[in-house]
Amino acid sequence: MKWHTLSLIFIACTFQNSFAQAYKYATGIVVDAEYGTPLSGVHVLVQHANEGVVTDSNGVFTIELYIGEDTLVVRYPGFSTQQVPVQPDTMRIELVYEMGLDTIATFDPETYEETYQVVRYERSFGRTFHPAAPPQTEHWNTEDYSP
């Protein structure tokens, strides 16, 4: 009887350890490549999976991975998307700013889908003034809107 109880405890511990080893954690910090400042709100996703996390205010993230998943996709509006291999130590991911393009991330809470749209914008270095039409007015007085 004693032998059966001991065997059962041994088998239970063995299975518990095998289930515990099915996960691993990846930890890192995401920074701006040019200035080295931490970036908060960066999406860190597991490639080919529907899982991910967002960096905190210090640019730090910790994500739980299945063993065998070894690539992270890092996305942040205005910066180039990177695919980063998981490393055993704390990772430092440097994102490069994309000049002239900006990205808008939208999230649908019903389907848990995330989409990204690239938006072109122009920077103006001179003085420009774009008046808005006054509400319920058909005629503009251009003298009032001079720069």
ChimeraX commands (.cxc) that place a marker at each C-alpha (Angstrom):
marker #1 position 0.00,0.00,0.00 radius 0.5
marker #1 position 2.82,2.32,0.90 radius 0.5
marker #1 position 4.53,1.55,-2.42 radius 0.5
marker #1 position 1.39,2.44,-4.44 radius 0.5
marker #1 position 0.96,5.75,-2.64 radius 0.5
marker #1 position 4.60,6.66,-3.21 radius 0.5
marker #1 position 4.34,5.71,-6.89 radius 0.5
marker #1 position 1.23,7.81,-7.32 radius 0.5
marker #1 position 2.89,10.86,-5.77 radius 0.5
marker #1 position 5.96,10.40,-7.99 radius 0.5
marker #1 position 3.84,10.14,-11.15 radius 0.5
marker #1 position 1.78,13.19,-10.19 radius 0.5
marker #1 position 4.94,15.26,-9.63 radius 0.5
marker #1 position 6.38,14.13,-12.96 radius 0.5
marker #1 position 3.27,15.17,-14.89 radius 0.5
marker #1 position 3.06,18.46,-13.03 radius 0.5
marker #1 position 6.65,19.32,-14.03 radius 0.5
marker #1 position 6.05,18.37,-17.65 radius 0.5
marker #1 position 3.02,20.69,-17.83 radius 0.5
marker #1 position 4.94,23.50,-16.16 radius 0.5
marker #1 position 7.63,23.30,-18.83 radius 0.5
marker #1 position 5.16,23.94,-21.66 radius 0.5
marker #1 position 5.55,27.71,-21.20 radius 0.5
marker #1 position 8.45,30.12,-21.11 radius 0.5
marker #1 position 8.65,33.88,-20.62 radius 0.5
marker #1 position 10.30,36.48,-22.82 radius 0.5
marker #1 position 11.18,39.82,-21.25 radius 0.5
marker #1 position 12.57,42.93,-22.88 radius 0.5
marker #1 position 12.56,46.67,-23.39 radius 0.5
marker #1 position 11.61,48.53,-26.57 radius 0.5
marker #1 position 13.47,51.77,-27.30 radius 0.5
marker #1 position 13.74,54.38,-30.05 radius 0.5
marker #1 position 16.83,53.48,-32.10 radius 0.5
marker #1 position 17.83,57.12,-32.65 radius 0.5
marker #1 position 17.47,58.52,-29.13 radius 0.5
marker #1 position 17.46,55.40,-26.94 radius 0.5
marker #1 position 14.31,56.47,-25.09 radius 0.5
marker #1 position 11.83,53.76,-24.00 radius 0.5
marker #1 position 8.62,53.51,-26.03 radius 0.5
marker #1 position 5.36,52.86,-24.19 radius 0.5
marker #1 position 2.32,51.31,-25.85 radius 0.5
marker #1 position 4.29,49.17,-28.33 radius 0.5
marker #1 position 2.50,46.02,-29.49 radius 0.5
marker #1 position 4.63,42.89,-28.97 radius 0.5
marker #1 position 2.93,39.92,-30.65 radius 0.5
marker #1 position 3.77,36.24,-31.02 radius 0.5
marker #1 position 4.25,35.44,-34.70 radius 0.5
marker #1 position 1.58,33.07,-36.09 radius 0.5
marker #1 position -0.50,33.35,-32.91 radius 0.5
marker #1 position -3.31,35.53,-31.65 radius 0.5
marker #1 position -1.47,36.58,-28.50 radius 0.5
marker #1 position 0.46,39.64,-27.50 radius 0.5
marker #1 position 1.16,42.33,-24.93 radius 0.5
marker #1 position 1.71,46.08,-24.84 radius 0.5
marker #1 position 4.80,47.70,-23.30 radius 0.5
marker #1 position 4.36,49.65,-20.08 radius 0.5
marker #1 position 5.32,53.30,-19.49 radius 0.5
marker #1 position 9.00,52.30,-19.22 radius 0.5
marker #1 position 8.97,50.34,-22.51 radius 0.5
marker #1 position 9.20,46.99,-20.68 radius 0.5
marker #1 position 7.23,43.87,-21.65 radius 0.5
marker #1 position 6.91,40.29,-20.42 radius 0.5
marker #1 position 5.11,37.77,-22.58 radius 0.5
marker #1 position 4.27,34.12,-21.96 radius 0.5
marker #1 position 5.18,31.82,-24.85 radius 0.5
marker #1 position 4.70,28.17,-25.69 radius 0.5
marker #1 position 7.93,26.26,-26.06 radius 0.5
marker #1 position 8.82,26.30,-29.74 radius 0.5
marker #1 position 7.53,29.82,-30.43 radius 0.5
marker #1 position 10.63,31.80,-31.12 radius 0.5
marker #1 position 9.71,34.95,-33.06 radius 0.5
marker #1 position 8.05,38.15,-31.86 radius 0.5
marker #1 position 6.51,40.83,-34.09 radius 0.5
marker #1 position 6.99,44.35,-32.71 radius 0.5
marker #1 position 4.69,47.14,-34.01 radius 0.5
marker #1 position 4.42,50.80,-33.13 radius 0.5
marker #1 position 2.76,53.61,-35.14 radius 0.5
marker #1 position 5.34,55.62,-37.07 radius 0.5
marker #1 position 8.10,53.03,-36.66 radius 0.5
marker #1 position 9.12,50.09,-38.83 radius 0.5
marker #1 position 7.64,46.72,-37.87 radius 0.5
marker #1 position 10.28,44.21,-36.76 radius 0.5
marker #1 position 10.40,40.45,-36.38 radius 0.5
marker #1 position 12.67,39.61,-33.47 radius 0.5
marker #1 position 13.88,36.14,-32.44 radius 0.5
marker #1 position 13.28,35.31,-28.78 radius 0.5
marker #1 position 16.46,35.35,-26.71 radius 0.5
marker #1 position 17.04,33.66,-23.35 radius 0.5
marker #1 position 18.26,36.91,-21.75 radius 0.5
marker #1 position 16.39,40.20,-21.47 radius 0.5
marker #1 position 15.98,41.59,-24.98 radius 0.5
marker #1 position 16.62,45.16,-26.12 radius 0.5
marker #1 position 14.56,45.92,-29.23 radius 0.5
marker #1 position 15.39,49.12,-31.11 radius 0.5
marker #1 position 12.70,50.48,-33.43 radius 0.5
marker #1 position 13.59,52.75,-36.35 radius 0.5
marker #1 position 11.40,55.77,-37.14 radius 0.5
marker #1 position 9.90,55.81,-40.66 radius 0.5
marker #1 position 10.09,59.32,-42.15 radius 0.5
marker #1 position 7.10,60.50,-44.13 radius 0.5
marker #1 position 4.73,57.70,-43.18 radius 0.5
marker #1 position 2.57,57.21,-40.17 radius 0.5
marker #1 position 0.47,54.26,-39.14 radius 0.5
marker #1 position -2.91,54.18,-37.49 radius 0.5
marker #1 position -3.75,51.10,-35.44 radius 0.5
marker #1 position -7.41,50.20,-34.99 radius 0.5
marker #1 position -8.79,47.49,-32.76 radius 0.5
marker #1 position -12.20,45.84,-33.01 radius 0.5
marker #1 position -13.22,44.70,-29.49 radius 0.5
marker #1 position -15.88,42.33,-30.82 radius 0.5
marker #1 position -13.59,40.26,-33.05 radius 0.5
marker #1 position -10.29,40.99,-31.26 radius 0.5
marker #1 position -8.76,41.92,-34.61 radius 0.5
marker #1 position -6.12,44.56,-35.06 radius 0.5
marker #1 position -5.62,46.41,-38.34 radius 0.5
marker #1 position -3.00,48.90,-39.42 radius 0.5
marker #1 position -3.39,51.62,-42.02 radius 0.5
marker #1 position -0.60,53.71,-43.47 radius 0.5
marker #1 position -1.46,57.40,-43.69 radius 0.5
marker #1 position 0.61,59.92,-45.66 radius 0.5
marker #1 position 1.01,63.36,-44.21 radius 0.5
marker #1 position 2.90,66.52,-45.12 radius 0.5
marker #1 position 4.86,68.69,-42.78 radius 0.5
marker #1 position 4.60,72.41,-43.32 radius 0.5
marker #1 position 7.46,74.63,-42.22 radius 0.5
marker #1 position 5.88,77.95,-43.21 radius 0.5
marker #1 position 2.98,79.82,-41.67 radius 0.5
marker #1 position -0.26,78.39,-42.94 radius 0.5
marker #1 position -3.77,79.01,-41.81 radius 0.5
marker #1 position -6.72,76.83,-42.73 radius 0.5
marker #1 position -9.93,78.49,-41.58 radius 0.5
marker #1 position -12.88,76.34,-40.75 radius 0.5
marker #1 position -16.29,77.42,-41.95 radius 0.5
marker #1 position -18.26,79.10,-39.20 radius 0.5
marker #1 position -21.28,77.01,-38.20 radius 0.5
marker #1 position -24.49,77.69,-40.16 radius 0.5
marker #1 position -22.86,80.37,-42.32 radius 0.5
marker #1 position -22.98,80.41,-46.10 radius 0.5
marker #1 position -20.58,83.30,-46.76 radius 0.5
marker #1 position -17.03,83.68,-45.54 radius 0.5
marker #1 position -15.55,87.02,-44.72 radius 0.5
marker #1 position -11.97,86.60,-45.97 radius 0.5
marker #1 position -10.76,89.73,-44.20 radius 0.5
marker #1 position -11.39,88.06,-40.83 radius 0.5
marker #1 position -9.25,85.05,-41.74 radius 0.5
marker #1 position -6.02,86.76,-42.84 radius 0.5
marker #1 position -2.83,85.19,-41.49 radius 0.5
marker link #1:1,2 radius 0.2
marker link #1:2,3 radius 0.2
marker link #1:3,4 radius 0.2
marker link #1:4,5 radius 0.2
marker link #1:5,6 radius 0.2
marker link #1:6,7 radius 0.2
marker link #1:7,8 radius 0.2
marker link #1:8,9 radius 0.2
marker link #1:9,10 radius 0.2
marker link #1:10,11 radius 0.2
marker link #1:11,12 radius 0.2
marker link #1:12,13 radius 0.2
marker link #1:13,14 radius 0.2
marker link #1:14,15 radius 0.2
marker link #1:15,16 radius 0.2
marker link #1:16,17 radius 0.2
marker link #1:17,18 radius 0.2
marker link #1:18,19 radius 0.2
marker link #1:19,20 radius 0.2
marker link #1:20,21 radius 0.2
marker link #1:21,22 radius 0.2
marker link #1:22,23 radius 0.2
marker link #1:23,24 radius 0.2
marker link #1:24,25 radius 0.2
marker link #1:25,26 radius 0.2
marker link #1:26,27 radius 0.2
marker link #1:27,28 radius 0.2
marker link #1:28,29 radius 0.2
marker link #1:29,30 radius 0.2
marker link #1:30,31 radius 0.2
marker link #1:31,32 radius 0.2
marker link #1:32,33 radius 0.2
marker link #1:33,34 radius 0.2
marker link #1:34,35 radius 0.2
marker link #1:35,36 radius 0.2
marker link #1:36,37 radius 0.2
marker link #1:37,38 radius 0.2
marker link #1:38,39 radius 0.2
marker link #1:39,40 radius 0.2
marker link #1:40,41 radius 0.2
marker link #1:41,42 radius 0.2
marker link #1:42,43 radius 0.2
marker link #1:43,44 radius 0.2
marker link #1:44,45 radius 0.2
marker link #1:45,46 radius 0.2
marker link #1:46,47 radius 0.2
marker link #1:47,48 radius 0.2
marker link #1:48,49 radius 0.2
marker link #1:49,50 radius 0.2
marker link #1:50,51 radius 0.2
marker link #1:51,52 radius 0.2
marker link #1:52,53 radius 0.2
marker link #1:53,54 radius 0.2
marker link #1:54,55 radius 0.2
marker link #1:55,56 radius 0.2
marker link #1:56,57 radius 0.2
marker link #1:57,58 radius 0.2
marker link #1:58,59 radius 0.2
marker link #1:59,60 radius 0.2
marker link #1:60,61 radius 0.2
marker link #1:61,62 radius 0.2
marker link #1:62,63 radius 0.2
marker link #1:63,64 radius 0.2
marker link #1:64,65 radius 0.2
marker link #1:65,66 radius 0.2
marker link #1:66,67 radius 0.2
marker link #1:67,68 radius 0.2
marker link #1:68,69 radius 0.2
marker link #1:69,70 radius 0.2
marker link #1:70,71 radius 0.2
marker link #1:71,72 radius 0.2
marker link #1:72,73 radius 0.2
marker link #1:73,74 radius 0.2
marker link #1:74,75 radius 0.2
marker link #1:75,76 radius 0.2
marker link #1:76,77 radius 0.2
marker link #1:77,78 radius 0.2
marker link #1:78,79 radius 0.2
marker link #1:79,80 radius 0.2
marker link #1:80,81 radius 0.2
marker link #1:81,82 radius 0.2
marker link #1:82,83 radius 0.2
marker link #1:83,84 radius 0.2
marker link #1:84,85 radius 0.2
marker link #1:85,86 radius 0.2
marker link #1:86,87 radius 0.2
marker link #1:87,88 radius 0.2
marker link #1:88,89 radius 0.2
marker link #1:89,90 radius 0.2
marker link #1:90,91 radius 0.2
marker link #1:91,92 radius 0.2
marker link #1:92,93 radius 0.2
marker link #1:93,94 radius 0.2
marker link #1:94,95 radius 0.2
marker link #1:95,96 radius 0.2
marker link #1:96,97 radius 0.2
marker link #1:97,98 radius 0.2
marker link #1:98,99 radius 0.2
marker link #1:99,100 radius 0.2
marker link #1:100,101 radius 0.2
marker link #1:101,102 radius 0.2
marker link #1:102,103 radius 0.2
marker link #1:103,104 radius 0.2
marker link #1:104,105 radius 0.2
marker link #1:105,106 radius 0.2
marker link #1:106,107 radius 0.2
marker link #1:107,108 radius 0.2
marker link #1:108,109 radius 0.2
marker link #1:109,110 radius 0.2
marker link #1:110,111 radius 0.2
marker link #1:111,112 radius 0.2
marker link #1:112,113 radius 0.2
marker link #1:113,114 radius 0.2
marker link #1:114,115 radius 0.2
marker link #1:115,116 radius 0.2
marker link #1:116,117 radius 0.2
marker link #1:117,118 radius 0.2
marker link #1:118,119 radius 0.2
marker link #1:119,120 radius 0.2
marker link #1:120,121 radius 0.2
marker link #1:121,122 radius 0.2
marker link #1:122,123 radius 0.2
marker link #1:123,124 radius 0.2
marker link #1:124,125 radius 0.2
marker link #1:125,126 radius 0.2
marker link #1:126,127 radius 0.2
marker link #1:127,128 radius 0.2
marker link #1:128,129 radius 0.2
marker link #1:129,130 radius 0.2
marker link #1:130,131 radius 0.2
marker link #1:131,132 radius 0.2
marker link #1:132,133 radius 0.2
marker link #1:133,134 radius 0.2
marker link #1:134,135 radius 0.2
marker link #1:135,136 radius 0.2
marker link #1:136,137 radius 0.2
marker link #1:137,138 radius 0.2
marker link #1:138,139 radius 0.2
marker link #1:139,140 radius 0.2
marker link #1:140,141 radius 0.2
marker link #1:141,142 radius 0.2
marker link #1:142,143 radius 0.2
marker link #1:143,144 radius 0.2
marker link #1:144,145 radius 0.2
marker link #1:145,146 radius 0.2
marker link #1:146,147 radius 0.2
view
